[in-house]
Amino acid sequence: MEKSRFEQYARVAAVALLVLGCVLVVQPFIGAILFAGVLVMSTWPAYAWLVHRWKGRRTLAALAIVLGLVILLCLPVALAAQSLIVHSTGAVEAVRSFLERKESMQLPAWLVGLPMVGAWLNDYWQLLLESREELVALAKRLAEPAKTMFLALGAGIGQGLVQILLALFVAFFFYRDGEQVRLLLLEGARRLAGADHGEKIVATAQSAIRGVVYGLIGTAFAQAVVALVGFIIAGVPGAMLLAALTFILSLVPMGPVLVWGGAAAWLYAHDQTGWSIFMVVYGVAIISSVDNFVKPILMSRAGNLSMLLVVLGVFGGAVAFGFIGLFVGPALLAVAWSLVKTWIDVTEKDEEKAAA
């Protein structure tokens, strides 16, 4: 009896040690594995189309999809990281020199000449300029911390690039062996939720992931494209780099404002007031409006996921998984939210059937 109990304890201890060892081995790659799963589920129709078109060549189709994702995701991230690291010092110095130039702090003549409000704006602006010396001193004190912050942000995005590359490496095998992975997921869902609801749960999770990913990446890509057009029209230097930054910052609420607002400030500082006004109007009416129209349409497939959950997923995912958490966090919350809604609906239907 004692020997049998000892053998049971030994088996439990062996399984526990095995699980713990596996967790320790996989733990550094959990974020990348989750992101790979999100990407594969989102782009599986495109992969299946390529497999059919190329007569079952799964490895070639997987390689083509991964290379496409490298261009779509890695290129903007690499450009954004390079821009922050290389140009952060120059940007901070430009802001400081702008504040130190007295003539740059004066309102343009056309604004002062506006009827009724022009004189009032000029008087109020002159009142603000009385504390100009303190403003310049504050800018000098904050210059070095600002440089350090931008460099750290660029390094963080660079680390995110490494995570994305690792996730794409994992995604290649998920694509290639996708049928086996899909069968395992379906079997696991059937065992957890029953034969009737297993496939529905997997389909619900896949739909939620697609909705969130299409909403986030689709909106980011659309904002980057329209921002690039605006920067080129206004003659802002480094338009491609600024568009890449817009792609990254569009994942954060109000993030693109920092890019096109900075471009408008640069134009104004270089005495291009008309183009500065154009940049502000274009940014408000076109760039930022994309987020209000495109994202709800694309994310409707996620079951009308609350924007609060998206925001919490973006910031919480970034804290938990780093840069790729910007994508993984909202996807996980979308899946959880959709599964809860499905579970509630199924429970209500089962109760109605039982009552009938």
Backbone torsions as a table, in degrees:
resi	resn	phi	psi	omega
1	MET	NA	-48.2	179.9
2	GLU	-65.0	-37.3	178.7
3	LYS	-64.7	-40.6	178.5
4	SER	-64.1	-43.0	178.8
5	ARG	-64.8	-39.9	178.1
6	PHE	-61.8	-40.0	178.8
7	GLU	-63.9	-38.2	177.6
8	GLN	-63.3	-46.6	178.3
9	TYR	-61.3	-39.5	-179.8
10	ALA	-64.6	-40.9	178.0
11	ARG	-63.2	-45.5	179.7
12	VAL	-60.4	-43.5	-179.8
13	ALA	-65.1	-40.0	179.6
14	ALA	-65.0	-42.6	178.7
15	VAL	-65.0	-42.4	179.7
16	ALA	-62.4	-42.6	177.9
17	LEU	-65.2	-38.6	178.5
18	LEU	-64.0	-45.4	179.0
19	VAL	-62.8	-44.5	179.5
20	LEU	-61.5	-42.6	178.9
21	GLY	-63.4	-42.2	178.7
22	CYS	-63.2	-40.9	179.1
23	VAL	-62.6	-43.5	-179.7
24	LEU	-64.4	-35.6	179.9
25	VAL	-71.5	-42.0	-173.3
26	VAL	-85.3	-22.5	-172.4
27	GLN	-50.2	-43.1	179.1
28	PRO	-64.9	-17.0	-175.0
29	PHE	-111.4	8.9	-176.6
30	ILE	-60.7	-45.7	180.0
31	GLY	-59.7	-44.8	179.8
32	ALA	-65.2	-38.8	179.4
33	ILE	-66.0	-43.3	177.8
34	LEU	-62.9	-43.4	179.4
35	PHE	-63.9	-39.1	176.6
36	ALA	-61.4	-42.9	177.6
37	GLY	-62.5	-40.2	178.1
38	VAL	-62.3	-45.8	-179.7
39	LEU	-64.1	-42.4	-177.4
40	VAL	-65.6	-45.0	179.2
41	MET	-63.5	-35.0	-177.3
42	SER	-73.6	-34.1	-173.9
43	THR	-108.4	10.9	-177.3
44	TRP	-59.9	-39.3	177.4
45	PRO	-58.3	-40.2	178.4
46	ALA	-65.2	-39.9	178.5
47	TYR	-65.2	-43.7	179.6
48	ALA	-62.9	-37.2	177.6
49	TRP	-63.7	-42.6	178.9
50	LEU	-65.6	-40.4	178.4
51	VAL	-60.7	-43.7	179.4
52	HIS	-65.9	-41.1	-177.7
53	ARG	-69.5	-34.7	-178.2
54	TRP	-97.7	21.4	171.0
55	LYS	57.3	51.1	172.1
56	GLY	80.9	12.3	179.1
57	ARG	-81.6	84.7	-173.3
58	ARG	-67.5	-41.4	-178.2
59	THR	-63.7	-43.4	179.4
60	LEU	-65.6	-41.1	178.5
61	ALA	-65.2	-41.1	178.2
62	ALA	-62.9	-42.1	178.9
63	LEU	-63.6	-40.5	-179.6
64	ALA	-64.8	-43.7	179.7
65	ILE	-64.5	-43.1	-179.2
66	VAL	-64.2	-42.1	177.9
67	LEU	-63.3	-38.6	176.3
68	GLY	-62.7	-41.1	177.8
69	LEU	-68.1	-31.7	175.3
70	VAL	-60.3	-44.3	179.6
71	ILE	-68.2	-42.9	-175.5
72	LEU	-70.1	-39.9	-173.9
73	LEU	-102.0	-47.9	-172.2
74	CYS	-72.3	-37.2	-177.6
75	LEU	-62.2	-50.4	176.9
76	PRO	-61.5	-38.9	-179.8
77	VAL	-65.3	-42.7	178.9
78	ALA	-63.9	-42.1	178.5
79	LEU	-63.9	-40.4	179.5
80	ALA	-65.3	-44.3	179.2
81	ALA	-63.3	-44.2	179.5
82	GLN	-63.3	-38.6	-179.6
83	SER	-65.3	-44.6	-178.7
84	LEU	-65.9	-41.0	-176.8
85	ILE	-72.6	-42.5	-174.0
86	VAL	-80.5	-40.0	-170.1
87	HIS	-103.6	0.2	-177.0
88	SER	-63.3	-43.2	-179.8
89	THR	-61.8	-45.3	179.4
90	GLY	-63.5	-38.3	-179.6
91	ALA	-66.1	-43.4	179.5
92	VAL	-64.6	-42.8	178.4
93	GLU	-64.3	-35.9	178.4
94	ALA	-65.2	-41.1	178.0
95	VAL	-64.8	-41.5	-179.1
96	ARG	-66.4	-42.3	178.9
97	SER	-67.8	-31.8	176.7
98	PHE	-63.8	-41.5	179.6
99	LEU	-69.9	-28.3	-177.4
100	GLU	-79.9	-20.3	179.7
101	ARG	-83.0	119.3	-175.3
102	LYS	-63.5	-40.7	-175.3
103	GLU	-68.1	-26.1	-179.3
104	SER	-72.8	-15.6	-176.9
105	MET	-91.4	0.1	-178.3
106	GLN	-91.3	145.4	177.2
107	LEU	-70.0	147.2	178.1
108	PRO	-65.8	152.8	-175.1
109	ALA	-62.5	-36.3	-178.4
110	TRP	-65.3	-32.4	178.8
111	LEU	-73.5	-40.6	178.2
112	VAL	-65.0	-31.9	-177.2
113	GLY	-81.7	1.5	178.6
114	LEU	-65.0	136.3	179.6
115	PRO	-65.9	143.2	174.0
116	MET	74.0	-49.0	-173.4
117	VAL	-103.5	-19.4	-174.8
118	GLY	-60.4	-49.5	-179.0
119	ALA	-63.8	-39.5	-179.5
120	TRP	-65.4	-42.0	178.3
121	LEU	-62.4	-41.1	-179.1
122	ASN	-65.7	-42.3	178.2
123	ASP	-62.7	-43.1	-179.8
124	TYR	-66.5	-38.5	178.8
125	TRP	-65.1	-40.5	178.2
126	GLN	-64.6	-34.3	176.4
127	LEU	-64.4	-40.6	177.7
128	LEU	-66.6	-35.1	-177.8
129	LEU	-70.8	-13.8	177.2
130	GLU	-62.5	-25.9	177.7
131	SER	-99.3	23.8	-176.7
132	ARG	-61.7	-38.7	-179.1
133	GLU	-61.1	-41.7	177.7
134	GLU	-65.2	-36.0	179.5
135	LEU	-65.0	-43.0	179.3
136	VAL	-65.5	-42.3	178.7
137	ALA	-62.1	-40.2	177.8
138	LEU	-64.4	-40.8	178.7
139	ALA	-62.2	-39.0	178.9
140	LYS	-65.5	-40.0	-179.6
141	ARG	-67.9	-33.0	-176.3
142	LEU	-88.9	-5.6	-175.0
143	ALA	-61.2	-52.5	-177.8
144	GLU	-64.6	-46.0	175.2
145	PRO	-59.5	-35.2	179.0
146	ALA	-65.7	-42.2	177.0
147	LYS	-60.0	-44.8	-179.9
148	THR	-62.2	-40.3	-179.7
149	MET	-64.5	-44.2	-179.9
150	PHE	-65.3	-39.0	178.0
151	LEU	-65.5	-41.1	178.2
152	ALA	-65.1	-38.7	178.2
153	LEU	-65.2	-41.7	176.9
154	GLY	-63.4	-40.1	177.7
155	ALA	-65.4	-37.8	177.7
156	GLY	-63.3	-41.7	177.4
157	ILE	-66.8	-35.4	175.9
158	GLY	-62.5	-40.7	175.3
159	GLN	-64.4	-36.5	175.9
160	GLY	-62.5	-35.3	176.8
161	LEU	-61.6	-41.8	177.2
162	VAL	-62.5	-41.6	178.7
163	GLN	-63.7	-40.0	179.1
164	ILE	-64.7	-42.7	178.4
165	LEU	-61.7	-41.2	177.6
166	LEU	-64.1	-41.8	178.8
167	ALA	-63.6	-38.5	178.9
168	LEU	-68.7	-33.1	175.0
169	PHE	-62.6	-44.2	177.4
170	VAL	-66.1	-39.4	-178.0
171	ALA	-61.4	-32.7	178.6
172	PHE	-56.3	-44.3	-179.3
173	PHE	-74.1	-32.0	175.1
174	PHE	-63.4	-41.6	176.9
175	TYR	-63.6	-51.8	-174.0
176	ARG	-61.1	-41.1	-179.0
177	ASP	-106.0	30.5	-172.6
178	GLY	-62.0	-36.1	-177.9
179	GLU	-64.2	-42.7	178.0
180	GLN	-65.0	-40.6	178.6
181	VAL	-64.7	-41.7	179.7
182	ARG	-62.3	-42.7	179.1
183	LEU	-64.0	-38.7	177.3
184	LEU	-63.8	-42.7	178.6
185	LEU	-63.0	-44.4	179.9
186	LEU	-63.0	-43.2	179.9
187	GLU	-64.8	-42.5	177.4
188	GLY	-62.9	-41.1	178.8
189	ALA	-65.7	-38.7	178.5
190	ARG	-64.0	-40.0	-179.3
191	ARG	-70.8	-32.0	-179.5
192	LEU	-81.1	-40.2	-172.9
193	ALA	-112.8	-1.2	-178.3
194	GLY	95.0	159.9	-176.7
195	ALA	-66.0	-29.6	-176.3
196	ASP	-74.0	-34.8	-171.3
197	HIS	-109.4	-6.6	-175.6
198	GLY	-61.1	-51.0	-178.9
199	GLU	-65.2	-35.4	179.5
200	LYS	-64.6	-38.1	179.4
201	ILE	-65.2	-44.7	178.9
202	VAL	-62.6	-43.3	179.3
203	ALA	-63.9	-39.8	178.6
204	THR	-64.2	-43.9	179.2
205	ALA	-63.0	-42.5	179.9
206	GLN	-64.5	-40.8	178.6
207	SER	-64.7	-40.6	179.4
208	ALA	-64.4	-43.1	179.9
209	ILE	-63.7	-44.2	179.2
210	ARG	-61.5	-42.7	-179.4
211	GLY	-60.9	-44.8	-178.7
212	VAL	-68.5	-46.3	-177.9
213	VAL	-65.2	-44.3	177.5
214	TYR	-61.6	-39.4	-180.0
215	GLY	-66.1	-45.2	-177.6
216	LEU	-73.2	-55.0	-176.3
217	ILE	-71.5	-39.3	178.5
218	GLY	-62.2	-43.8	178.2
219	THR	-66.4	-41.6	179.0
220	ALA	-60.9	-43.4	-179.8
221	PHE	-65.8	-42.9	-179.5
222	ALA	-63.9	-43.2	179.1
223	GLN	-65.7	-37.9	178.8
224	ALA	-64.3	-40.2	-178.8
225	VAL	-66.1	-49.1	-178.6
226	VAL	-67.9	-32.5	176.4
227	ALA	-65.9	-41.2	177.9
228	LEU	-59.2	-43.0	178.1
229	VAL	-61.0	-44.9	180.0
230	GLY	-64.6	-41.3	179.6
231	PHE	-65.0	-39.1	179.5
232	ILE	-67.0	-43.4	179.9
233	ILE	-61.6	-43.1	-177.5
234	ALA	-78.7	-8.9	179.6
235	GLY	75.6	29.7	178.3
236	VAL	-77.3	129.1	179.8
237	PRO	-69.9	152.3	179.3
238	GLY	67.2	40.2	-175.3
239	ALA	-60.9	-39.7	-179.3
240	MET	-64.5	-42.0	179.0
241	LEU	-65.6	-41.2	178.6
242	LEU	-66.1	-36.6	176.4
243	ALA	-65.7	-38.2	176.5
244	ALA	-63.9	-41.2	176.0
245	LEU	-62.9	-38.4	177.6
246	THR	-62.2	-39.9	178.0
247	PHE	-59.1	-44.7	-178.2
248	ILE	-70.8	-48.6	-174.0
249	LEU	-73.9	-15.5	178.2
250	SER	-67.5	-18.0	176.0
251	LEU	-70.8	-18.9	-179.7
252	VAL	-104.2	134.8	178.6
253	PRO	-55.5	132.3	-180.0
254	MET	65.3	13.6	-178.6
255	GLY	-65.5	-45.1	-178.7
256	PRO	-60.9	-21.8	179.1
257	VAL	-59.6	-35.4	179.8
258	LEU	-62.6	-33.0	-176.8
259	VAL	-79.9	-58.3	-177.6
260	TRP	-70.6	-26.0	174.0
261	GLY	-68.2	-39.8	175.9
262	GLY	-65.3	-37.3	177.3
263	ALA	-64.6	-40.6	177.9
264	ALA	-64.1	-39.5	178.2
265	ALA	-65.4	-38.9	178.1
266	TRP	-63.9	-42.5	178.8
267	LEU	-62.6	-41.8	179.8
268	TYR	-66.3	-39.3	179.6
269	ALA	-65.3	-24.0	179.1
270	HIS	-101.9	27.9	173.8
271	ASP	59.3	33.2	174.5
272	GLN	-112.9	65.5	-172.9
273	THR	-62.4	-42.0	-179.5
274	GLY	-60.6	-45.8	178.4
275	TRP	-68.7	-30.4	175.8
276	SER	-63.3	-44.3	177.6
277	ILE	-63.7	-42.5	176.8
278	PHE	-57.2	-43.0	-178.0
279	MET	-63.6	-39.7	178.9
280	VAL	-66.1	-47.4	180.0
281	VAL	-63.3	-43.8	179.6
282	TYR	-64.2	-40.2	179.7
283	GLY	-64.2	-43.3	-178.8
284	VAL	-72.2	-45.9	-172.6
285	ALA	-80.0	-30.5	-173.8
286	ILE	-112.8	-61.5	-171.6
287	ILE	-63.0	-53.5	-177.3
288	SER	-73.0	-24.5	179.8
289	SER	-71.0	-25.2	177.5
290	VAL	-56.3	-39.2	-179.2
291	ASP	-63.3	-32.2	-176.3
292	ASN	-80.9	-23.2	-175.5
293	PHE	-109.7	-45.0	-175.0
294	VAL	-74.2	-46.1	-175.3
295	LYS	-59.9	-47.5	179.3
296	PRO	-60.1	-36.2	180.0
297	ILE	-66.6	-46.5	-177.8
298	LEU	-70.2	-33.0	-176.8
299	MET	-87.5	0.4	178.2
300	SER	-63.8	-23.9	177.5
301	ARG	-71.6	-13.8	178.9
302	ALA	-87.7	15.8	178.8
303	GLY	78.3	37.2	-179.7
304	ASN	52.1	50.8	-179.6
305	LEU	-60.8	134.4	180.0
306	SER	-62.5	138.8	178.7
307	MET	-64.8	-24.8	175.9
308	LEU	-61.9	-42.8	178.5
309	LEU	-66.0	-35.4	178.0
310	VAL	-64.2	-45.9	179.8
311	VAL	-63.4	-45.3	177.9
312	LEU	-62.2	-38.7	178.7
313	GLY	-65.9	-38.5	179.7
314	VAL	-63.7	-53.2	-176.5
315	PHE	-73.6	-42.4	178.2
316	GLY	-65.0	-39.1	177.3
317	GLY	-64.9	-38.2	178.1
318	ALA	-64.0	-39.0	178.5
319	VAL	-67.5	-40.3	-175.0
320	ALA	-78.6	-40.8	-171.4
321	PHE	-122.3	3.8	-178.2
322	GLY	82.8	-150.4	-173.6
323	PHE	-59.9	-44.0	-178.1
324	ILE	-68.2	-13.7	174.8
325	GLY	-64.3	-19.7	175.0
326	LEU	-59.5	-29.9	177.7
327	PHE	-96.3	-40.7	-174.2
328	VAL	-70.0	-42.0	-176.6
329	GLY	-56.9	-55.3	178.6
330	PRO	-60.9	-36.0	179.7
331	ALA	-64.3	-42.7	179.1
332	LEU	-63.8	-44.7	178.7
333	LEU	-65.5	-35.9	177.9
334	ALA	-63.9	-43.1	178.2
335	VAL	-62.8	-46.8	-179.7
336	ALA	-60.4	-44.9	-178.9
337	TRP	-64.3	-43.1	-179.4
338	SER	-66.7	-39.1	179.2
339	LEU	-67.8	-37.9	177.1
340	VAL	-63.0	-44.6	178.8
341	LYS	-62.8	-41.3	178.7
342	THR	-64.7	-42.1	179.5
343	TRP	-62.3	-41.4	179.1
344	ILE	-64.7	-43.9	179.9
345	ASP	-63.5	-43.4	179.9
346	VAL	-64.5	-40.9	179.4
347	THR	-62.7	-43.4	179.2
348	GLU	-63.6	-41.4	179.0
349	LYS	-65.5	-40.1	178.2
350	ASP	-63.7	-40.1	178.4
351	GLU	-65.4	-39.1	178.7
352	GLU	-64.9	-40.1	178.0
353	LYS	-64.5	-40.6	180.0
354	ALA	-65.7	-38.1	180.0
355	ALA	-69.1	-33.6	179.5
356	ALA	-73.1	NA	NA
